[in-house]
Amino acid sequence: MEPWKPWDATDDEYAELQVIREPIPNVLDESINQWLRGYFRARSDYGEVDRTVINVIEAALRQRLTLPETPDGDDVTEAIRAEGDKYTLRVLDLLLSQREPAYPMADTPEDVAFLSSQMDLSASAVRVVREGKGYRIARRMPEGVEEAAQRAIDDANSTSGRHLATAWREMQSTNPRASLVLREAIQAVEAAAGPVVIPRDQRPQLSKIVGALRDQRGWGLVLARRDDGHPNHTAVLIGMLETLAFAEQHRHSGHGYSELEAVGHVQLAATLVGWFSAGVVVRAVDSDPRP
């Protein structure tokens, strides 16, 4: 869903509205509070929130909330918001995961649909997605990026597609395990590129794939180049693969690895998996016959 476009908005004004903001922009604050208050009031008895609901939140997120002896929906909402936006999103993620439609093919529950629409309209950096029987909070990707990744997953062989889907799903979570994202992204590329570049190798690795691309003449992309052979598609391909390989080496050497790097690397992996799976990476038929 795109942000609502005012009838008199210029192209520049609408482009500004489409910019992805922080997870909870100022204009989303009260909608978040309204949703939480409604959730807790629906689970209250004579105004007091069911203590079991609070216990589940505290146990799942391993943090006690500062609350009065008999907290109402406003008290619990204020205590959650006092812990900051990151904690608030984790609570939303937990509560949404427990919200199920009345039956499998039913429409999205009204309160979930409201929260989802408010996140979309405010261009929040997160959104509500359906996952399993419930719902979750996920990172918002620019329009078209997620579709491209899904196309790569669909085109890939089962092993590569499974690894890429795992990496992409983890990357979209509110608290992604960056090292898992990188590991799954690399395995996705190895499973997609191995059968193309080193088909006889039962354990393809990035280093072997890069080595074969360097040693065997004729590898490139089915993309246009100038008459002088530039851009050098083989170098582009090797550079992309080495970027992933170096990220893994750098992480294992004890250096930090950020969520932002994980996002970039899984997007890079999606492109590579898509290229190898769709036949974009080719070797000229008249090239060096060495395997």
NORQUICOR-V376096 format. One record per pair of residues at least 4 apart in sequence whose C-alpha atoms are under 7 Angstrom apart, sorted by sequence separation. I is the first residue (numbers start at 1). J is the second residue. D is the distance in whole Angstrom. If there is no record, write none. Layout:
BEGIN
I:J:D / I:J:D
END
This chain:
BEGIN
5:9:7 / 9:13:6 / 10:14:6 / 11:15:6 / 12:16:6 / 13:17:6 / 14:18:6 / 15:19:7 / 21:25:6 / 24:28:6 / 25:29:7 / 28:32:6 / 29:33:6 / 30:34:6 / 31:35:6 / 32:36:6 / 33:37:6 / 34:38:6 / 35:39:6 / 36:40:6 / 37:41:6 / 38:42:6 / 39:43:7 / 40:44:6 / 44:48:5 / 45:49:6 / 51:55:6 / 52:56:6 / 53:57:7 / 54:58:6 / 55:59:6 / 56:60:6 / 57:61:6 / 58:62:5 / 59:63:7 / 67:71:6 / 71:75:5 / 72:76:6 / 73:77:6 / 74:78:6 / 75:79:6 / 76:80:6 / 77:81:6 / 78:82:6 / 79:83:7 / 81:85:7 / 83:87:6 / 84:88:6 / 85:89:6 / 86:90:6 / 87:91:6 / 88:92:6 / 89:93:6 / 90:94:6 / 91:95:6 / 92:96:6 / 93:97:6 / 94:98:7 / 95:99:7 / 102:106:6 / 108:112:7 / 109:113:6 / 110:114:6 / 111:115:6 / 112:116:6 / 113:117:6 / 114:118:6 / 115:119:6 / 116:120:6 / 117:121:6 / 118:122:6 / 119:123:6 / 120:124:6 / 130:134:6 / 131:135:5 / 141:145:6 / 144:148:6 / 145:149:6 / 146:150:6 / 147:151:6 / 148:152:6 / 149:153:6 / 150:154:6 / 151:155:6 / 152:156:6 / 156:160:6 / 157:161:6 / 158:162:6 / 159:163:6 / 160:164:6 / 161:165:6 / 162:166:6 / 163:167:6 / 164:168:6 / 165:169:6 / 166:170:6 / 167:171:6 / 168:172:6 / 169:173:7 / 177:181:6 / 178:182:6 / 179:183:6 / 180:184:6 / 181:185:6 / 182:186:6 / 183:187:6 / 184:188:6 / 185:189:6 / 186:190:6 / 187:191:6 / 188:192:6 / 189:193:6 / 190:194:6 / 193:197:6 / 194:198:5 / 195:199:4 / 204:208:7 / 205:209:6 / 206:210:6 / 207:211:6 / 208:212:6 / 209:213:6 / 210:214:6 / 211:215:6 / 212:216:6 / 225:229:6 / 226:230:5 / 232:236:6 / 233:237:6 / 234:238:6 / 235:239:6 / 236:240:6 / 237:241:6 / 238:242:6 / 239:243:6 / 240:244:7 / 241:245:6 / 242:246:6 / 243:247:6 / 244:248:7 / 245:249:6 / 246:250:6 / 247:251:6 / 248:252:6 / 249:253:6 / 251:255:5 / 257:261:7 / 258:262:6 / 259:263:6 / 260:264:6 / 261:265:6 / 262:266:6 / 263:267:6 / 264:268:6 / 265:269:6 / 266:270:6 / 267:271:6 / 268:272:6 / 269:273:6 / 270:274:6 / 271:275:6 / 272:276:6 / 273:277:6 / 274:278:6 / 275:279:6 / 276:280:6 / 9:14:6 / 24:29:6 / 44:49:4 / 45:50:7 / 58:63:5 / 71:76:6 / 101:106:6 / 108:113:6 / 119:124:5 / 130:135:4 / 131:136:6 / 141:146:6 / 156:161:5 / 171:176:5 / 194:199:6 / 204:209:7 / 225:230:6 / 250:255:6 / 251:256:6 / 275:280:5 / 276:281:5 / 43:49:6 / 44:50:5 / 58:64:5 / 101:107:7 / 129:135:6 / 130:136:6 / 170:176:5 / 213:219:6 / 225:231:6 / 251:257:6 / 275:281:6 / 43:50:6 / 81:88:6 / 101:108:6 / 120:127:7 / 128:135:7 / 129:136:5 / 154:161:7 / 170:177:7 / 41:49:7 / 67:75:7 / 80:88:6 / 101:109:6 / 119:127:6 / 128:136:6 / 129:137:6 / 153:161:5 / 5:14:6 / 40:49:6 / 67:76:7 / 128:137:5 / 129:138:7 / 127:137:6 / 128:138:6 / 171:181:6 / 194:204:5 / 116:127:6 / 126:137:6 / 127:138:5 / 153:164:6 / 170:181:6 / 198:209:7 / 67:79:7 / 116:128:5 / 126:138:5 / 127:139:6 / 153:165:7 / 197:209:6 / 221:233:6 / 66:79:6 / 126:139:4 / 127:140:6 / 220:233:5 / 3:17:7 / 65:79:6 / 125:139:6 / 126:140:5 / 167:181:5 / 190:204:6 / 220:234:5 / 3:18:6 / 125:140:5 / 190:205:6 / 194:209:7 / 197:212:7 / 219:234:6 / 190:206:6 / 167:184:5 / 166:184:7 / 167:185:6 / 164:184:6 / 163:184:5 / 164:185:6 / 244:265:7 / 48:70:6 / 49:71:6 / 163:185:6 / 48:71:6 / 49:72:5 / 48:72:5 / 49:73:6 / 163:187:6 / 164:188:5 / 47:72:6 / 163:188:5 / 161:188:7 / 160:188:4 / 210:238:6 / 160:189:7 / 160:191:5 / 41:73:5 / 159:191:6 / 160:192:6 / 40:73:5 / 100:133:6 / 139:172:5 / 57:91:7 / 100:134:5 / 138:172:5 / 139:173:6 / 99:134:5 / 138:173:5 / 139:174:7 / 157:192:7 / 206:241:7 / 37:73:5 / 98:134:6 / 99:135:7 / 137:173:7 / 138:174:6 / 156:192:7 / 37:74:6 / 97:134:5 / 137:174:7 / 96:134:7 / 97:135:5 / 96:135:5 / 97:136:5 / 206:245:6 / 37:77:6 / 96:136:6 / 36:77:6 / 93:136:5 / 33:77:7 / 93:137:5 / 186:244:7 / 222:280:5 / 221:280:5 / 222:281:7 / 221:281:5 / 222:282:7 / 24:85:7 / 220:281:6 / 221:282:6 / 220:282:6 / 219:282:6 / 220:283:6 / 219:283:4 / 218:283:5 / 219:284:7 / 218:284:5 / 218:287:5 / 217:287:6 / 217:288:6 / 216:288:7 / 216:290:7 / 178:257:7 / 35:115:7 / 178:258:7 / 182:262:6 / 189:269:6 / 178:259:6 / 181:262:6 / 185:266:6 / 192:273:6 / 176:259:7 / 182:265:7 / 186:269:7 / 189:272:6 / 193:276:6 / 178:262:5 / 182:266:7 / 185:269:6 / 189:273:5 / 192:276:6 / 181:266:7 / 188:273:7 / 192:277:6 / 28:118:7 / 171:262:7 / 171:263:6 / 28:122:7 / 27:122:7 / 168:266:7 / 25:124:6 / 167:266:7 / 24:124:6 / 23:124:5 / 21:123:6 / 22:124:6 / 23:125:4 / 20:123:5 / 21:124:5 / 22:125:5 / 23:126:5 / 19:123:7 / 20:124:6 / 21:125:5 / 18:123:6 / 20:125:5 / 164:270:7 / 3:120:6 / 4:121:6 / 156:273:7 / 2:120:7 / 3:121:5 / 152:270:6 / 156:274:7 / 1:120:6 / 2:121:7 / 3:122:7 / 155:274:7 / 3:123:7 / 149:270:5 / 152:273:6 / 156:277:5 / 152:274:4 / 155:277:6 / 155:278:6
END
